[in-house]
Structures are given as C-alpha cells and as structure tokens.
Amino acid sequence: MPRKDTVSWNVILSMYVSNGQCEKALQLFHQIRGEGVELNVASWNSIIGGCMQNGLTVRALDLFAQMQEFGFKPNYITVASILPACHDLEMLRGGREIHGFCFKHCIFEDMLVGTALVLMYAKCGDLEISERVFERLPRKDTVAWNTMILANSMHGNGEEALSLFRKMMNSGVKPNAVTFTAVLSGCSHSHLVKEAKFIFNSMRRDHMVEPDGDHYSCMVDVLSRAGHLNEAYDFIRQTPIEPTAGAWGALLAACRVYKNVDLARIAAKQLFEIEPDNPGNYVLLSNIYVTAKLWNDASEIRKLMRDRGITKMPGCSWIQVNNKVYTFVAADKRNVQSEEIYEFLQHISDKMRHAGYSPNTDFVLQDVDQEEKVEVLCSHSEKLAVAFGILNLNGRSSIRVFKNLRICGDCHNAIKFMSKIIGVEIIVRDSLRFHHFREGSCSWVGKSPAVTGNPWRVISGKSLNQSNTDSPNSSPHDQPPSDAHYRSAPTH
C-alpha cells in the first residue's frame, strides 16, 4: 500500500474535525508527527481550527505555540482561527501579541484577520482599539460592518450602532439578517424604541430580509427593557412564527425589573414548556415571587426545581492582575488580600452613602433582617473582584471584571459610585453585555440615574489608582470559567 503524503493526511484530519471527532483528529495528528510525517501549515491550521470548533480553546492555543516552536509560520487562516481563543478566555494581552505578529508579517491587510481583530478587542472589553482597527480596514464588507455594529451593541452604545448602520447603508454595503439582529440589539440596550420599530419594519419593505425568530425576540427585548410590557406581550401573541425562548425570556427578565408578577407567570409557563431544563427561568420566577413577598409561590418553584433535578449555576466573577486570573464567589474570603478587600469595601461604602448611595436590598433573596441584607450585598462576587482590582491598580486607569451571570442591580449602582469616587474606569462584562462605568455613569441605559454631585476621592495608605446566586462554598481558581457556559441568565 503506497505511503500517504501530507495532503492525504490533511484530508483525513479535516474529515475527523468536520465530523466532530476532534479527539481522534488530535490522536492522529500526534501519531503522524511521531512517525516523522512531513507536515505543513495546512496541517496545523486543520487541527487548530478543529480544536476551536469543538470548544478545546486552551488546546488550540497550545498547538498555536507549538506550531511556531517547530518553525512553521502562521498564515491568515491560522490567525483568524486562533483569535477567538483570546476573547473566549479574555486574554487581551495574548490578542495584542497576535495583533503585533500580524503587523510584523503583513497579515493585517487580510479582511478575515482584520474583522477577527475587531471582534477580539471588542469581546475583551477594549472597544476603542476595536474601533481603530475597524477604521483602518482597507475594505469593509458586510461581515466587517456587522462585527462593528455588534461590538457597539454589546458595549451599550446603541446610538453608535445606529450611526454605523446608517454609514453602512450609505457606503452601498447590503445588510443581511445578522446586521438587523446586531442593530436591534443595540436599540434594546439603549431603549431606542422608536428607532427599533422603524428598522424592524424596514427589513422586509426596504431590504428584502424576512424577519426570523431572533429579530422578533430582539423587538420583544426592545419593548420589554423600555417598560412597555403589555405591548411586548401583545407583540409576542401577534408574531407570525412560533415565539422563541428568547422572546419569552426577555419578557420574563423585564417583569422582574418592572415588578409585573402576572405577566411573569405567563412568560415562565411558556419557558418551562420550551426549555424545561433551563435553571435560569425557574430562578428568575422565584426571585420575582420573593421580591413580591410571595414566599409560598417562590418555595413551590424551588421545590419544582428539586423534583426535576434542576440546579442553578453558581455565580462567580474574575479579574486578571499581573497575568494571573483571580476568581471570586459570594462571601469569598480565600484570597490572600481578603482582609484588605473587605476593609476597602467597608471604607468606600461609608463614602458612597455620603454621596447618595443606598443599598437596594430587593436583590437579597434570603428572608433575613435589613442589616444582614446589607452585609450580603457587600459580599457579592462582582464587588469583591472590583475591590481587588482597585487595590491592585498599580498606576492603571481602568480595570476589567468578568462575571458568568448578569450583574445584580445593587452592584451595578454601587460600581457607578465607586467609579466616581475612585476616579477610574471600571469595565464589567456580565453574561449579556459590557458595562463601562465612568464618573458615576454606565454606558448601558438602565433605570437608575447617573451619580451626581462631587464625592471626594478615597484617601488610603493602599495603592488606589442573572445576580449573585454565588455559592460561598466555592473556592477560587487560577482560571476563569469557559465562555462555553455563558448564557443569558438572571441575577440571583
């Protein structure tokens, strides 16, 4: 039997990868390397791309490093394949290094690589650099425009997303279904109801794009976030296609914000039928009942979860300091700086109250007294991570914190005050979007107003430069959770 050449082996590797058999592809790849088979860049691209497609992000990064160690020069396909690993693991530094490699080897001119860089910077929280990369693209196709519109939407810049959409139209680039999903998402986050309605109605009329489930869900989200709950419910009932979990989920989430128990029951009932194993829906309805002091109803939902064997995902927040990731859960005291963290939070809480902050104990679901509720709020994972970041600024003017669930409303308000008092930008990415806290305001349009007045800066001897369903029994980790489990989830 004739010996297989490199091309033949590459075809076999691609076959395994395309059929979801990445482990077999990896075994074969290491086997043929051990047998001295001559590999080429396409071989490495195939196995790296396969790992990325199958969620083996860390393995893909290891192979990317090995590829260069063995003298193979990554090409534009390699770079475009590996860049998503940087935003999956929030490795902004790694993304910057790959960006530098692109400049050094003149790969940046490729449209695929340029667009991947735009998305990488946006998902790692650096929207400013993302916009710079986008502006320098030699040519902008539909995918590039979609990426930049989506980037602004996820960072709460609905007006800019709309502006980019108009520029895209003026440039002659034709929008597609993804374009409208991205721009409608931006309208949702910025409460641009009128604009969203106009764009949605223009899809079929002006652009020959048929709205799908995602577009209808986006419109429900637009109406729900703006407080138009009855209109959102009517919109769902009049939808010509079967309403998706996204549509009912948007309505249910808004029912908590606007305290509408009746519509929450209706939305939750639909969600329990569409996705009976999603714990977020049960937890959110239970939280709505607790806020309304409907303790028996809340208890019934918790019992239903137990009977069905459904468990909620524990919440955690993480931050990278000096190339190491530090993870926090609620009431976490295992960090080496825990004593300093809690002292700082107590210290700044006093100043926040003088500046007008009032703890919102509606976000504490335990039936305990008011003082205990305030203590519980102080130990939410995102507050701990932000405090740790502030204590370790080392001259930086911003910090980035990531959370696997939605940021709780009290933490959102508290971090606005922290940004004002400390004088730094605090960027928090939860399961839905990025929040940029600057000078007492957040980029995301919410129900709470910006912090006003002129609260004094913290003076300290230290160097300052879907909710907390967080489990206090979890331990810190050196690595953050994988992005694979990110999903729209309720706070608490």
C-alpha positions as CSV (number, residue, x, y, z in Angstrom):
1,M,0.0,0.0,0.0
2,P,1.5,3.4,-1.0
3,R,2.6,5.7,1.8
4,K,0.2,8.6,2.4
5,D,1.5,12.0,1.5
6,T,0.9,15.2,3.5
7,V,-2.2,16.2,1.5
8,S,-3.8,12.8,2.2
9,W,-3.2,13.1,5.9
10,N,-4.6,16.7,5.9
11,V,-7.8,15.4,4.2
12,I,-8.1,12.7,6.9
13,L,-7.6,15.3,9.7
14,S,-10.2,17.6,8.1
15,M,-12.6,14.7,7.9
16,Y,-12.4,13.9,11.6
17,V,-12.7,17.6,12.5
18,S,-15.7,18.2,10.3
19,N,-17.5,15.2,11.8
20,G,-16.9,16.4,15.4
21,Q,-14.3,13.8,16.2
22,C,-11.6,16.2,17.4
23,E,-10.0,13.8,19.8
24,K,-9.4,11.3,17.1
25,A,-8.0,14.1,14.9
26,L,-5.6,15.0,17.8
27,Q,-4.5,11.4,18.2
28,L,-3.9,11.1,14.5
29,F,-2.0,14.4,14.4
30,H,0.3,13.4,17.2
31,Q,0.8,10.0,15.7
32,I,1.8,11.2,12.3
33,R,4.1,13.8,13.9
34,G,5.8,11.0,15.9
35,E,6.2,8.9,12.8
36,G,8.1,11.7,11.1
37,V,5.4,12.5,8.5
38,E,6.2,15.9,6.9
39,L,3.5,18.4,8.0
40,N,2.8,21.8,6.5
41,V,0.9,24.9,7.6
42,A,-2.4,23.4,6.4
43,S,-1.9,20.5,8.8
44,W,-1.5,22.8,11.7
45,N,-4.4,25.0,10.6
46,S,-6.7,22.0,10.3
47,I,-6.0,20.8,13.9
48,I,-6.1,24.3,15.4
49,G,-9.3,25.1,13.7
50,G,-10.8,21.8,14.7
51,C,-9.9,22.4,18.4
52,M,-11.6,25.8,18.2
53,Q,-14.7,24.4,16.6
54,N,-15.0,21.8,19.3
55,G,-14.5,24.1,22.3
56,L,-10.9,23.0,23.0
57,T,-9.7,26.6,23.3
58,V,-6.7,26.0,25.6
59,R,-5.6,23.1,23.4
60,A,-5.8,25.3,20.3
61,L,-3.6,27.9,22.0
62,D,-1.0,25.2,23.0
63,L,-0.9,24.0,19.4
64,F,-0.5,27.5,18.1
65,A,2.5,27.9,20.3
66,Q,3.9,24.6,19.2
67,M,3.4,25.4,15.6
68,Q,5.8,28.4,15.9
69,E,8.2,26.4,18.1
70,F,8.6,23.9,15.3
71,G,9.3,26.6,12.8
72,F,6.0,26.9,11.0
73,K,4.9,30.5,10.2
74,P,1.1,31.0,10.9
75,N,-0.8,32.5,8.0
76,Y,-4.0,34.5,7.8
77,I,-6.1,31.3,8.3
78,T,-4.2,30.4,11.4
79,V,-4.6,33.8,12.9
80,A,-8.3,34.1,12.1
81,S,-8.8,30.7,13.7
82,I,-6.9,31.4,16.9
83,L,-8.1,34.9,17.7
84,P,-11.5,33.8,19.0
85,A,-9.5,31.9,21.7
86,C,-8.3,35.2,23.1
87,H,-11.7,36.6,23.6
88,D,-13.1,33.2,24.8
89,L,-10.5,33.3,27.6
90,E,-10.4,37.1,28.0
91,M,-6.8,37.1,27.0
92,L,-6.4,40.7,25.9
93,R,-2.6,40.5,26.2
94,G,-2.5,37.4,24.0
95,G,-4.7,39.1,21.4
96,R,-2.4,42.1,21.4
97,E,0.6,39.9,20.8
98,I,-1.1,38.2,17.8
99,H,-2.1,41.6,16.5
100,G,1.6,42.6,16.7
101,F,2.5,39.4,14.8
102,C,0.1,40.4,12.1
103,F,1.7,43.8,11.7
104,K,5.2,42.3,11.7
105,H,4.3,39.7,9.0
106,C,1.9,41.9,7.0
107,I,-1.1,39.7,7.6
108,F,-3.3,42.6,8.9
109,E,-4.4,43.5,5.3
110,D,-6.5,40.4,5.1
111,M,-10.2,41.1,5.6
112,L,-10.7,37.9,7.6
113,V,-7.9,38.7,10.1
114,G,-8.9,42.4,10.4
115,T,-12.5,41.5,11.2
116,A,-11.4,38.9,13.7
117,L,-9.2,41.5,15.4
118,V,-12.2,43.9,15.6
119,L,-14.2,41.2,17.4
120,M,-11.4,40.1,19.6
121,Y,-10.8,43.6,21.0
122,A,-14.5,44.3,21.5
123,K,-15.1,41.0,23.3
124,C,-12.1,41.6,25.5
125,G,-13.5,45.0,26.6
126,D,-11.4,47.4,24.6
127,L,-13.9,49.0,22.3
128,E,-11.7,51.9,21.5
129,I,-9.0,49.8,19.9
130,S,-11.6,47.7,18.2
131,E,-12.9,50.9,16.5
132,R,-9.4,51.9,15.5
133,V,-8.8,48.5,13.8
134,F,-12.1,48.8,12.0
135,E,-11.4,52.2,10.7
136,R,-8.1,51.0,9.3
137,L,-9.5,48.1,7.4
138,P,-8.7,48.6,3.7
139,R,-12.1,47.4,2.7
140,K,-15.3,46.8,4.8
141,D,-17.7,44.1,3.7
142,T,-21.0,43.1,5.3
143,V,-19.3,40.9,7.9
144,A,-16.9,43.7,9.0
145,W,-19.8,46.2,9.4
146,N,-21.9,43.6,11.3
147,T,-19.0,43.0,13.6
148,M,-18.5,46.7,14.5
149,I,-22.3,47.2,14.9
150,L,-22.4,44.2,17.2
151,A,-19.4,45.4,19.1
152,N,-21.1,48.7,19.9
153,S,-24.3,47.0,20.8
154,M,-22.7,44.7,23.3
155,H,-21.0,47.7,24.9
156,G,-24.2,49.6,25.3
157,N,-23.6,52.1,22.5
158,G,-26.9,51.9,20.8
159,E,-26.7,55.4,19.2
160,E,-23.3,54.5,17.7
161,A,-24.6,51.2,16.5
162,L,-27.4,53.0,14.7
163,S,-24.9,55.5,13.3
164,L,-22.8,52.7,11.9
165,F,-25.8,51.1,10.4
166,R,-26.6,54.3,8.5
167,K,-23.0,54.6,7.4
168,M,-23.1,51.0,6.1
169,M,-26.2,51.8,4.1
170,N,-24.6,55.0,2.7
171,S,-21.5,53.0,1.7
172,G,-23.5,50.8,-0.5
173,V,-22.9,47.6,1.5
174,K,-26.0,45.4,1.7
175,P,-27.2,44.4,5.1
176,N,-28.2,40.8,5.9
177,A,-30.2,39.2,8.7
178,V,-27.2,39.4,11.1
179,T,-27.0,43.1,10.6
180,F,-30.5,43.7,11.8
181,T,-30.1,41.4,14.8
182,A,-27.0,43.4,15.8
183,V,-28.6,46.9,15.3
184,L,-31.8,45.9,17.0
185,S,-29.8,44.6,20.0
186,G,-28.1,48.0,20.2
187,C,-31.5,49.7,20.2
188,S,-32.6,47.3,23.0
189,H,-29.7,48.1,25.3
190,S,-30.2,51.9,24.8
191,H,-34.0,52.0,24.9
192,L,-34.3,53.3,21.4
193,V,-37.9,52.0,20.8
194,K,-38.9,54.3,18.0
195,E,-35.8,53.7,16.0
196,A,-36.0,49.9,16.5
197,K,-39.6,49.8,15.3
198,F,-38.6,51.8,12.1
199,I,-35.7,49.4,11.4
200,F,-37.7,46.3,12.1
201,N,-40.5,47.5,9.7
202,S,-37.9,48.3,7.0
203,M,-36.4,44.8,6.9
204,R,-38.9,43.3,4.5
205,R,-40.1,46.5,3.0
206,D,-36.7,48.1,2.0
207,H,-34.1,45.3,2.3
208,M,-36.0,42.1,1.3
209,V,-34.9,40.5,4.6
210,E,-37.5,38.3,6.2
211,P,-37.6,38.7,10.0
212,D,-36.8,35.5,11.8
213,G,-37.1,34.4,15.4
214,D,-34.1,36.3,16.5
215,H,-35.5,39.6,15.1
216,Y,-38.8,39.1,16.8
217,S,-37.1,38.3,20.0
218,C,-35.0,41.5,19.7
219,M,-38.1,43.6,19.3
220,V,-39.7,42.0,22.4
221,D,-36.5,42.8,24.2
222,V,-36.6,46.4,23.0
223,L,-40.2,46.9,24.2
224,S,-39.6,45.0,27.5
225,R,-36.5,46.8,28.5
226,A,-38.2,50.2,27.9
227,G,-41.0,49.1,30.2
228,H,-43.7,48.5,27.5
229,L,-44.5,45.1,28.9
230,N,-48.1,44.8,27.7
231,E,-47.1,45.9,24.2
232,A,-44.3,43.3,24.3
233,Y,-46.8,40.6,25.3
234,D,-49.2,41.7,22.5
235,F,-46.2,41.7,20.1
236,I,-45.4,38.1,21.1
237,R,-49.0,36.9,20.6
238,Q,-49.2,38.6,17.2
239,T,-45.9,37.1,15.9
240,P,-46.5,35.1,12.7
241,I,-43.9,32.5,13.8
242,E,-43.7,30.4,17.0
243,P,-42.3,32.6,19.7
244,T,-38.8,31.6,20.8
245,A,-37.4,31.2,24.3
246,G,-35.5,34.4,23.7
247,A,-38.7,36.3,23.3
248,W,-40.4,34.9,26.4
249,G,-37.1,35.2,28.3
250,A,-36.8,38.9,27.5
251,L,-40.3,39.5,28.8
252,L,-39.7,37.5,32.0
253,A,-36.5,39.4,32.7
254,A,-38.3,42.7,32.3
255,C,-41.1,41.5,34.6
256,R,-38.6,41.4,37.4
257,V,-37.3,44.9,36.7
258,Y,-40.8,46.3,36.5
259,K,-42.3,44.0,39.1
260,N,-45.1,42.6,37.0
261,V,-46.0,39.2,38.6
262,D,-48.9,38.4,36.3
263,L,-47.0,38.6,33.1
264,A,-44.1,36.8,34.7
265,R,-46.3,33.8,35.4
266,I,-47.4,33.7,31.8
267,A,-43.9,34.1,30.4
268,A,-42.5,31.5,32.8
269,K,-45.2,29.0,31.9
270,Q,-44.2,29.2,28.2
271,L,-40.5,28.9,29.1
272,F,-41.0,25.8,31.2
273,E,-42.5,24.1,28.2
274,I,-39.9,25.3,25.6
275,E,-36.8,24.7,27.7
276,P,-37.8,22.8,30.8
277,D,-34.2,22.1,31.8
278,N,-33.0,25.8,31.9
279,P,-32.5,26.7,35.6
280,G,-32.4,30.4,34.9
281,N,-36.1,30.6,34.2
282,Y,-37.0,28.9,37.4
283,V,-34.6,31.1,39.4
284,L,-35.9,34.3,37.8
285,L,-39.5,33.5,38.5
286,S,-38.7,32.5,42.1
287,N,-36.8,35.8,42.5
288,I,-39.8,37.7,41.2
289,Y,-42.0,36.0,43.8
290,V,-39.6,36.7,46.6
291,T,-39.5,40.4,45.7
292,A,-43.3,40.4,45.7
293,K,-43.2,38.7,49.1
294,L,-45.0,35.7,47.6
295,W,-43.0,33.2,49.7
296,N,-45.2,30.2,49.2
297,D,-45.1,30.6,45.4
298,A,-41.3,31.0,45.5
299,S,-41.0,27.9,47.6
300,E,-43.1,26.0,45.1
301,I,-40.8,26.9,42.3
302,R,-37.7,25.8,44.3
303,K,-39.4,22.5,45.0
304,L,-40.2,22.1,41.3
305,M,-36.5,22.5,40.6
306,R,-35.6,19.9,43.1
307,D,-38.2,17.5,41.9
308,R,-36.9,17.9,38.3
309,G,-33.3,17.6,39.3
310,I,-32.5,21.1,38.1
311,T,-29.7,23.0,39.7
312,K,-28.7,26.6,39.2
313,M,-25.2,27.7,38.0
314,P,-23.2,29.2,40.9
315,G,-22.2,32.8,40.1
316,C,-18.6,34.0,40.1
317,S,-16.6,36.9,39.0
318,W,-13.0,37.1,37.9
319,I,-10.2,39.6,37.1
320,Q,-6.8,39.3,35.7
321,V,-3.9,41.0,37.6
322,N,-0.3,40.6,36.6
323,N,-1.2,37.8,34.1
324,K,-2.9,35.8,36.7
325,V,-6.7,35.3,36.9
326,Y,-8.3,35.6,40.3
327,T,-11.8,34.3,40.8
328,F,-14.4,35.3,43.4
329,V,-17.6,33.9,44.6
330,A,-20.1,35.4,47.1
331,A,-18.7,36.0,50.6
332,D,-15.3,34.7,49.4
333,K,-12.5,35.0,51.9
334,R,-9.9,32.8,50.4
335,N,-8.0,35.5,48.5
336,V,-4.7,36.5,50.2
337,Q,-5.9,40.1,50.3
338,S,-9.4,39.2,51.6
339,E,-8.9,41.3,54.8
340,E,-7.9,44.3,52.7
341,I,-10.8,43.8,50.3
342,Y,-13.5,43.8,53.0
343,E,-11.8,46.7,54.8
344,F,-11.8,48.7,51.5
345,L,-15.5,47.8,50.8
346,Q,-16.5,49.0,54.3
347,H,-14.4,52.1,53.9
348,I,-15.8,53.1,50.5
349,S,-19.4,52.1,51.4
350,D,-19.4,54.9,54.0
351,K,-18.3,57.4,51.4
352,M,-20.8,56.1,48.9
353,R,-23.6,56.6,51.3
354,H,-22.5,60.2,51.9
355,A,-22.5,60.6,48.1
356,G,-26.1,59.3,47.9
357,Y,-25.8,55.6,47.5
358,S,-28.5,53.5,49.2
359,P,-28.2,49.7,49.3
360,N,-31.0,48.0,47.3
361,T,-32.0,45.1,49.5
362,D,-34.5,43.9,47.0
363,F,-31.6,42.0,45.5
364,V,-31.2,39.9,48.6
365,L,-33.5,36.9,48.5
366,Q,-32.9,35.5,51.9
367,D,-35.5,36.2,54.5
368,V,-33.2,38.0,57.0
369,D,-33.2,41.3,58.7
370,Q,-32.2,44.5,57.0
371,E,-28.7,44.7,58.5
372,E,-27.9,41.2,57.3
373,K,-29.2,42.0,53.8
374,V,-26.8,44.9,53.6
375,E,-23.9,42.6,54.6
376,V,-24.9,40.1,52.0
377,L,-24.9,42.8,49.3
378,C,-21.4,43.9,50.3
379,S,-20.0,40.4,49.7
380,H,-21.4,39.9,46.1
381,S,-18.7,38.4,43.8
382,E,-18.5,41.4,41.4
383,K,-18.0,43.8,44.3
384,L,-15.1,41.6,45.6
385,A,-13.5,41.5,42.2
386,V,-13.8,45.2,41.6
387,A,-12.3,45.9,45.1
388,F,-9.4,43.6,44.4
389,G,-8.8,45.3,41.1
390,I,-8.8,48.8,42.7
391,L,-6.4,47.6,45.3
392,N,-4.0,46.3,42.6
393,L,-4.3,49.1,40.0
394,N,-0.5,49.9,40.0
395,G,-0.9,53.1,38.1
396,R,-3.6,51.8,35.6
397,S,-6.6,54.0,34.9
398,S,-9.1,51.1,34.3
399,I,-9.9,47.6,35.5
400,R,-11.8,44.8,33.8
401,V,-14.0,42.4,35.6
402,F,-15.9,39.4,34.2
403,K,-19.0,37.7,35.6
404,N,-20.7,34.5,34.4
405,L,-24.2,35.7,35.3
406,R,-25.9,39.0,35.0
407,I,-24.7,41.8,37.3
408,C,-27.1,42.4,40.1
409,G,-28.9,45.8,40.2
410,D,-27.4,46.9,43.5
411,C,-23.8,46.0,42.4
412,H,-24.5,48.0,39.1
413,N,-25.4,51.0,41.1
414,A,-22.6,50.6,43.7
415,I,-19.9,50.3,41.0
416,K,-21.1,53.6,39.4
417,F,-20.4,55.3,42.8
418,M,-17.0,53.5,43.0
419,S,-16.0,54.8,39.6
420,K,-16.9,58.3,40.6
421,I,-15.2,58.2,44.0
422,I,-12.0,56.4,42.9
423,G,-11.8,58.2,39.5
424,V,-11.1,55.1,37.4
425,E,-13.0,53.4,34.6
426,I,-14.5,50.1,35.7
427,I,-15.5,47.7,32.9
428,V,-17.7,44.8,33.9
429,R,-18.7,42.1,31.4
430,D,-21.6,40.0,32.5
431,S,-23.4,37.3,30.6
432,L,-25.2,39.8,28.4
433,R,-23.0,42.8,27.7
434,F,-20.2,45.1,28.8
435,H,-20.8,47.9,31.3
436,H,-18.4,50.9,31.2
437,F,-18.6,52.8,34.4
438,R,-17.1,56.2,34.2
439,E,-17.5,59.2,36.5
440,G,-20.6,57.8,38.1
441,S,-22.4,56.7,34.9
442,C,-22.7,53.5,32.9
443,S,-22.7,53.1,29.2
444,W,-25.8,50.9,29.4
445,V,-29.0,52.7,29.8
446,G,-30.8,51.3,32.8
447,K,-33.4,52.5,35.2
448,S,-31.0,54.0,37.8
449,P,-29.7,57.5,37.1
450,A,-26.1,58.6,36.9
451,V,-24.3,59.5,40.1
452,T,-24.3,63.3,40.6
453,G,-22.5,65.7,42.9
454,N,-18.9,65.7,43.6
455,P,-18.0,62.9,46.1
456,W,-14.5,63.0,47.4
457,R,-11.8,60.6,46.4
458,V,-10.8,57.8,48.7
459,I,-7.7,58.5,50.6
460,S,-5.9,55.4,51.7
461,G,-2.5,54.1,52.5
462,K,-3.0,51.4,49.9
463,S,-2.2,51.9,46.3
464,L,-5.5,53.0,44.7
465,N,-5.2,54.2,41.4
466,Q,-28.7,36.7,36.3
467,S,-27.4,38.0,40.3
468,N,-25.4,36.8,42.9
469,T,-26.6,33.2,43.2
470,D,-22.9,32.9,44.1
471,S,-22.0,30.0,46.3
472,P,-20.0,31.0,49.3
473,N,-18.6,27.5,49.5
474,S,-16.8,27.6,46.1
475,S,-13.1,28.1,46.0
476,P,-11.0,30.5,43.9
477,H,-9.5,29.2,40.7
478,D,-6.5,30.1,38.7
479,Q,-8.5,30.1,35.5
480,P,-11.9,31.7,34.8
481,P,-14.9,29.6,33.7
482,S,-15.0,28.8,30.0
483,D,-17.2,31.0,27.8
484,A,-18.9,27.8,26.7
485,H,-21.3,28.1,29.6
486,Y,-22.2,31.7,29.1
487,R,-25.8,32.3,28.5
488,S,-28.5,34.9,29.3
489,A,-29.1,34.2,32.9
490,P,-30.9,36.1,35.6
491,T,-29.3,37.7,38.6
492,H,-29.7,35.8,41.8
